[in-house]
Structure formats: C-alpha cells, structure tokens
C-alpha cells in the first residue's frame, strides 16, 4: 500500500466512467499518453489488469470494479474536503453554486431572491437550472435542490417540503366549476400527464380516460398555461404557491395525488460542507421561506372557489357515489421547451 501510486486513482476513476482513454484525457486535461501511462503504472504496481480491452473501448473487469467500489467514496470525500477548504478560504464574500430544477427555480425560488440578497448580500448565489441530476463533486457545485426519495450516494439530503399534486385552474375555470363535483373536471381541458390525471380521478372513485390538450416537460410552463386559462393543471402545491396566494390560480379540490418517491423536495450537499457558513445560512433561509409559503397558502380559503361568488354555496368537489365520468375527447398537442424531450415535467 505504501508503494501504491495514489495520484493515478483519480485518472482510474475517470477512465472507468468514460470507458475511453482519449475521452478521459480530455476530461482530465492530460495527454492521451499520460493517461495511458498512469493506467499502466497502477496495473503494474497492483500486479493485475483492471480493464478488458474491447476494440476502441476498455471495460472494467471484476478486479477493476472491486477497486472502483472501494476507492470511489474516498475520492468523493477528498473532493468534498478540497471544495470545503476552498470555500472557507474564500472569506466573507463567498460564492455558492447551486443546481436546481427549472420549475422550482422559476415558480418558487426566483421570486424570493430579493429577500435572500437583502439578508445576505455578501453571499452570491450562482444558480444552474437543470432537469438533469448533476454530479456535484465533478461539476463543482456546493448544493442542489432535488426531487426524489432523499437517497443520493455520498451526499447529505435535507427535506425541504413534501408537495403532492393538486388540481389548479384560473379564476375563469374556478368560476365555471363553482358548485360542481369532481366529475365535471373530466370535461375540462386538462394540462399535463394523462396517467397522472387518471390516477387522480381514480382516487375519487372515477374511471376516466384522459386526453390532455397539452403536455409539458416543464411544470413551470404548464402553470403558465393554466394561468392563461388554457386548461386545468395537476400541479405541486409549492410550485403554485404564489399564484394561489395572489388568486391567479385556485385550488379546485383538496384531493391530492401522492407519490413518496418524487413528491419531496430536498436540499442536497456534500457532508463536508455542512458547517460552511453560506450553506448553513441557505439551509435556514430555505426552511424559513418554505414555512412562510406553506402558511400563506394554508391560510387561504379552504374552499377557494366560494370566494369568487359570495352568493354561491361553497364548492363541493366530492365524487358522486357509484358514478363514472364520461371519457373526454379532443385534439391533443404537445408543448415542449428547449430542454431535451425525454425529460419529465417536474
């Protein structure tokens, strides 16, 4: 172990991930020959091959896989330690890089950035809006706001809020549905995933075949469409929070579609940065803002449709017993943003 060439281990990890010496050399900013020499040095010192050569690619063999599994967490910890040391050395005027889902950034985070700057003007936030799960270690990010189950290898995850999906619509749609039951929603122009809507209707005891008028790969765009009265959206309440508070959108039913694997939003960061002052301040600020946001929409009228017409009875959007809604028909269009089409609306 004392003779193990430790400087070759980061290169070994990149080679294992890329499966190509030239690609690894480009990522490491080294020459092809230098990367090849490091790999030979490591294999020679260990006395065993770590890869199988297949045409232009090299693939980890069993020994290589075992070595990568053992050293990966250690290298991640070293990366996090270096980043923590660099962050601390930056002093008072820190810069924090955070990757965040576009819908959460647009609908919830950006409207509150003025408050962050007023309270922490010495800490600049560099936000990267992406639907991809970015490798914080490799890409040099300090934290991420993600959706999921809270399990990301080598990272600490702190739950911000659990936010299931609820149906929301414009004031015009809310007025139109005032006093009607859940089955009436089946005849509305619906936005978003057909399967999600069908699951939501099933919760109320209705079997409905949904044909949305528009499908989005970004929840922020879907909520904009709902505000413009294009249709009714099945949205996470946290993303619609400001629109609900400002009466640009109305919650059309208290029935919520829950999925524990994707409902929760988490602040994710390397454990080594836990006590770093900018990150500690961001954690406290996010929790305080989420709590205030939750209070704001929870304090709104429990049956918001009734507020549109004081003379009308409160809307009772409960499913009729033993009655199924008719299937909705109509043309279907798909709306896509500039992000790759295979990504999901979140």
C-alpha positions as CSV (number, residue, x, y, z in Angstrom):
1,X,0.0,0.0,0.0
2,X,2.9,2.4,0.7
3,X,4.0,2.0,-2.9
4,X,0.5,2.4,-4.4
5,X,0.6,5.3,-6.9
6,X,-2.2,7.3,-5.3
7,X,-2.0,10.0,-8.0
8,X,-3.2,7.5,-10.6
9,X,-6.5,6.8,-8.8
10,X,-8.5,9.9,-9.9
11,X,-7.4,9.0,-13.5
12,X,-8.5,5.4,-13.0
13,X,-12.0,6.6,-11.9
14,X,-12.4,8.8,-14.9
15,X,-11.2,6.0,-17.3
16,X,-13.7,3.6,-15.7
17,X,-16.5,6.1,-16.2
18,X,-15.7,7.1,-19.8
19,X,-14.5,3.7,-21.0
20,X,-12.1,5.5,-23.3
21,X,-8.6,6.7,-22.7
22,X,-8.9,9.7,-25.1
23,X,-12.1,10.9,-23.5
24,X,-10.6,10.5,-20.1
25,X,-7.6,12.5,-21.2
26,X,-9.8,15.4,-22.4
27,X,-11.7,15.5,-19.1
28,X,-8.5,15.4,-17.0
29,X,-6.8,17.9,-19.3
30,X,-3.9,15.5,-19.8
31,X,-2.4,13.9,-22.9
32,X,-3.5,10.6,-24.1
33,X,-0.1,9.1,-23.4
34,X,0.0,10.5,-19.9
35,X,-3.4,8.8,-19.0
36,X,-2.3,5.6,-20.6
37,X,1.0,5.7,-18.7
38,X,-0.8,6.2,-15.4
39,X,-3.1,3.3,-16.0
40,X,-0.1,1.0,-16.8
41,X,1.6,2.2,-13.7
42,X,-1.4,1.4,-11.5
43,X,-1.9,-2.0,-13.1
44,X,1.9,-2.8,-12.8
45,X,2.0,-1.8,-9.2
46,X,-1.0,-4.0,-8.4
47,X,0.2,-6.8,-10.5
48,X,-3.2,-7.4,-12.2
49,X,-5.2,-5.9,-15.1
50,X,-8.1,-3.7,-14.2
51,X,-9.8,-3.5,-17.7
52,X,-10.7,-5.7,-20.6
53,X,-9.7,-4.2,-24.0
54,X,-12.6,-4.2,-26.5
55,X,-11.9,-2.5,-29.8
56,X,-11.8,1.2,-29.1
57,X,-13.3,0.9,-25.6
58,X,-11.9,-0.5,-22.3
59,X,-14.3,-2.1,-19.8
60,X,-13.8,-2.7,-16.1
61,X,-13.2,-6.3,-15.3
62,X,-14.1,-7.8,-11.9
63,X,-10.9,-6.6,-10.2
64,X,-11.3,-3.1,-11.6
65,X,-14.9,-3.0,-10.4
66,X,-13.9,-4.1,-6.9
67,X,-11.2,-1.4,-6.8
68,X,-13.5,1.4,-8.0
69,X,-16.2,0.4,-5.5
70,X,-13.6,0.7,-2.7
71,X,-11.9,3.9,-3.7
72,X,-14.9,5.9,-5.1
73,X,-16.3,7.1,-1.7
74,X,-12.8,8.0,-0.5
75,X,-12.1,10.1,-3.6
76,X,-15.5,11.8,-3.2
77,X,-14.7,12.7,0.4
78,X,-11.3,14.1,-0.7
79,X,-13.1,16.2,-3.4
80,X,-15.6,17.5,-0.9
81,X,-12.8,18.3,1.6
82,X,-10.9,20.3,-1.0
83,X,-14.0,22.2,-2.0
84,X,-14.9,22.9,1.6
85,X,-11.4,24.2,2.3
86,X,-11.6,26.4,-0.8
87,X,-15.0,27.7,0.2
88,X,-13.8,28.6,3.7
89,X,-10.7,30.3,2.3
90,X,-12.9,32.5,0.1
91,X,-13.7,34.6,3.2
92,X,-16.7,36.8,3.7
93,X,-17.6,37.5,0.1
94,X,-18.5,33.9,-0.8
95,X,-20.0,32.4,-4.0
96,X,-22.3,29.4,-3.7
97,X,-23.1,27.3,-6.7
98,X,-26.5,25.6,-6.5
99,X,-28.2,23.4,-9.2
100,X,-32.0,23.5,-9.1
101,X,-34.9,22.2,-11.1
102,X,-36.1,24.8,-13.6
103,X,-39.8,24.7,-12.4
104,X,-38.8,25.2,-8.7
105,X,-36.4,28.0,-9.7
106,X,-38.9,29.8,-11.8
107,X,-42.1,29.4,-9.7
108,X,-40.7,29.5,-6.2
109,X,-37.1,30.4,-5.7
110,X,-36.6,33.4,-8.0
111,X,-39.5,35.5,-6.6
112,X,-37.7,35.2,-3.2
113,X,-34.2,36.0,-4.4
114,X,-34.6,39.7,-3.4
115,X,-35.1,38.7,0.2
116,X,-32.0,36.5,0.1
117,X,-29.9,39.3,-1.3
118,X,-31.3,41.8,1.3
119,X,-30.4,39.5,4.1
120,X,-27.1,38.0,2.8
121,X,-25.7,40.5,0.3
122,X,-22.2,39.1,1.0
123,X,-23.1,35.7,-0.4
124,X,-23.6,35.4,-4.2
125,X,-25.8,32.6,-5.4
126,X,-24.9,31.1,-8.8
127,X,-28.0,29.1,-9.9
128,X,-27.9,26.5,-12.6
129,X,-31.4,25.4,-13.7
130,X,-31.3,21.9,-15.0
131,X,-33.6,18.8,-15.0
132,X,-30.6,16.6,-15.0
133,X,-29.2,15.1,-11.8
134,X,-25.8,16.8,-11.9
135,X,-22.7,15.3,-10.2
136,X,-21.9,17.9,-7.5
137,X,-18.4,16.7,-7.0
138,X,-17.4,16.5,-10.7
139,X,-19.2,19.8,-11.7
140,X,-18.1,21.8,-8.7
141,X,-21.5,22.6,-7.2
142,X,-21.9,23.2,-3.5
143,X,-25.5,22.1,-3.2
144,X,-28.6,21.1,-5.2
145,X,-32.4,21.2,-4.8
146,X,-33.8,17.9,-6.0
147,X,-36.9,15.8,-6.0
148,X,-36.9,12.2,-5.0
149,X,-36.6,9.8,-2.2
150,X,-33.7,11.5,-0.5
151,X,-31.1,8.9,-1.3
152,X,-28.1,10.2,-3.3
153,X,-24.7,8.4,-2.7
154,X,-22.1,10.4,-0.9
155,X,-24.4,13.4,-0.2
156,X,-26.4,14.6,2.7
157,X,-30.1,15.2,1.9
158,X,-32.3,17.5,4.0
159,X,-36.0,17.6,3.2
160,X,-37.5,21.0,2.4
161,X,-41.1,20.1,1.8
162,X,-43.4,17.2,0.8
163,X,-45.6,18.5,-2.0
164,X,-48.2,16.3,-3.7
165,X,-50.1,17.2,-6.8
166,X,-53.5,19.1,-6.7
167,X,-55.7,20.4,-9.5
168,X,-55.5,24.2,-10.1
169,X,-57.1,26.5,-12.5
170,X,-57.6,30.1,-13.5
171,X,-60.3,32.3,-11.9
172,X,-62.4,31.7,-15.0
173,X,-62.1,27.9,-14.7
174,X,-62.8,28.1,-11.0
175,X,-66.0,30.2,-11.6
176,X,-67.1,27.8,-14.3
177,X,-66.7,24.8,-11.9
178,X,-68.2,26.5,-8.9
179,X,-70.7,24.2,-7.1
180,X,-70.0,21.2,-9.4
181,X,-68.4,17.9,-8.5
182,X,-65.1,16.2,-9.4
183,X,-66.7,14.5,-12.4
184,X,-67.1,18.0,-14.0
185,X,-63.3,18.2,-14.2
186,X,-63.3,15.3,-16.7
187,X,-64.9,17.6,-19.2
188,X,-62.4,20.5,-18.7
189,X,-59.4,21.0,-21.0
190,X,-56.7,19.2,-18.9
191,X,-53.0,20.0,-18.9
192,X,-50.1,17.6,-18.2
193,X,-49.7,13.9,-17.9
194,X,-52.6,11.7,-18.9
195,X,-51.6,8.9,-16.5
196,X,-51.2,11.3,-13.6
197,X,-54.7,12.7,-14.2
198,X,-56.2,9.2,-14.5
199,X,-54.6,8.3,-11.2
200,X,-56.0,11.4,-9.6
201,X,-59.5,10.7,-10.8
202,X,-59.2,7.1,-9.6
203,X,-58.6,8.5,-6.1
204,X,-62.1,10.0,-6.2
205,X,-63.6,6.7,-7.4
206,X,-63.9,7.8,-11.0
207,X,-62.6,5.9,-14.0
208,X,-61.7,8.5,-16.6
209,X,-59.7,8.2,-19.8
210,X,-57.9,11.5,-20.1
211,X,-56.7,13.1,-23.4
212,X,-54.8,16.3,-22.4
213,X,-54.9,19.3,-24.6
214,X,-51.2,19.9,-23.9
215,X,-48.4,18.0,-22.4
216,X,-45.3,19.8,-21.0
217,X,-41.8,18.7,-20.0
218,X,-41.6,21.6,-17.5
219,X,-44.1,22.2,-14.7
220,X,-43.4,25.9,-14.8
221,X,-44.7,26.2,-18.4
222,X,-47.7,24.1,-17.5
223,X,-48.7,26.5,-14.7
224,X,-48.2,29.5,-17.0
225,X,-50.7,27.8,-19.4
226,X,-53.1,27.3,-16.5
227,X,-52.9,31.0,-15.5
228,X,-53.7,31.9,-19.1
229,X,-56.9,29.8,-18.9
230,X,-55.6,27.2,-21.5
231,X,-56.6,24.4,-19.2
232,X,-56.6,22.9,-15.7
233,X,-53.3,21.7,-14.4
234,X,-52.3,19.0,-11.9
235,X,-49.5,20.8,-10.1
236,X,-47.4,20.5,-7.0
237,X,-48.8,23.0,-4.5
238,X,-45.4,24.5,-3.7
239,X,-44.9,25.5,-7.4
240,X,-48.4,27.1,-7.5
241,X,-48.0,28.7,-4.0
242,X,-47.6,32.3,-5.1
243,X,-50.3,32.1,-7.8
244,X,-52.7,30.6,-5.2
245,X,-51.9,33.3,-2.7
246,X,-52.3,36.0,-5.3
247,X,-55.5,34.4,-6.7
248,X,-54.1,34.0,-10.1
249,X,-54.8,30.3,-9.7
250,X,-57.3,28.4,-7.5
251,X,-57.1,25.0,-5.9
252,X,-60.1,23.1,-7.4
253,X,-60.1,20.2,-5.0
254,X,-58.4,19.2,-1.7
255,X,-57.8,15.7,-3.1
256,X,-54.1,15.3,-3.6
257,X,-52.1,12.8,-5.7
258,X,-49.2,11.5,-3.7
259,X,-46.1,9.7,-4.8
260,X,-43.5,9.3,-2.0
261,X,-40.7,8.7,-4.5
262,X,-40.9,12.1,-6.2
263,X,-43.1,14.4,-4.1
264,X,-40.5,15.7,-1.7
265,X,-38.0,18.5,-2.4
266,X,-34.6,18.1,-0.8
267,X,-31.5,20.3,-0.2
268,X,-28.6,18.1,-1.1
269,X,-24.9,18.8,-0.4
270,X,-21.6,17.1,0.5
271,X,-21.4,16.3,4.2
272,X,-18.1,18.2,4.5
273,X,-19.9,21.5,3.7
274,X,-22.5,21.1,6.5
275,X,-20.9,23.7,8.7
276,X,-19.8,26.1,6.0
277,X,-21.4,29.4,6.8
278,X,-23.0,30.2,3.4
279,X,-24.6,26.8,3.2
280,X,-25.8,26.9,6.8
281,X,-27.4,30.3,6.1
282,X,-29.0,29.0,2.9
283,X,-30.5,26.0,4.8
284,X,-32.1,28.2,7.4
285,X,-33.3,30.7,4.8
286,X,-34.9,28.0,2.7
287,X,-36.7,26.4,5.6
288,X,-38.0,29.8,6.8
289,X,-39.2,30.7,3.3
290,X,-40.9,27.3,2.8
291,X,-42.6,27.6,6.2
292,X,-43.9,31.1,5.4
293,X,-45.0,30.0,1.9
294,X,-46.9,27.0,3.4
295,X,-48.6,29.2,5.9
296,X,-49.7,31.6,3.2
297,X,-51.5,29.0,1.1
298,X,-52.8,27.1,4.1
299,X,-54.4,30.2,5.5
300,X,-56.3,30.8,2.3
301,X,-59.9,29.9,2.0
302,X,-60.2,26.1,2.4
303,X,-62.7,26.2,-0.5
304,X,-61.3,28.9,-2.7
305,X,-64.0,28.6,-5.3
306,X,-66.5,30.1,-2.9
307,X,-64.6,33.3,-2.7
308,X,-65.3,34.1,-6.3
309,X,-69.0,34.4,-5.7
310,X,-70.1,35.4,-2.2
311,X,-73.7,34.5,-3.0
312,X,-72.9,31.0,-4.2
313,X,-72.6,28.0,-1.9
314,X,-69.1,26.6,-1.2
315,X,-68.0,24.3,-4.0
316,X,-68.3,20.6,-3.0
317,X,-65.9,18.8,-5.3
318,X,-66.6,15.3,-3.9
319,X,-67.1,12.4,-6.3
320,X,-70.7,11.1,-6.8
321,X,-71.1,7.6,-5.4
322,X,-71.1,4.9,-8.0
323,X,-70.9,7.2,-10.9
324,X,-68.1,7.3,-13.5
325,X,-67.3,10.3,-15.7
326,X,-67.5,10.0,-19.4
327,X,-64.3,9.9,-21.4
328,X,-63.1,13.2,-22.6
329,X,-62.3,13.6,-26.3
330,X,-60.5,16.2,-28.3
331,X,-57.3,17.0,-30.1
332,X,-54.0,16.7,-28.4
333,X,-51.0,18.8,-28.7
334,X,-47.6,18.6,-27.1
335,X,-45.7,21.6,-25.9
336,X,-42.0,21.3,-25.4
337,X,-39.4,23.7,-24.1
338,X,-35.9,23.9,-25.3
339,X,-34.8,21.1,-23.0
340,X,-34.5,17.6,-24.4
341,X,-37.8,15.9,-25.0
342,X,-37.1,12.8,-22.9
343,X,-37.0,14.7,-19.6
344,X,-40.1,14.7,-17.4
345,X,-42.1,17.7,-16.1
346,X,-41.1,18.2,-12.5
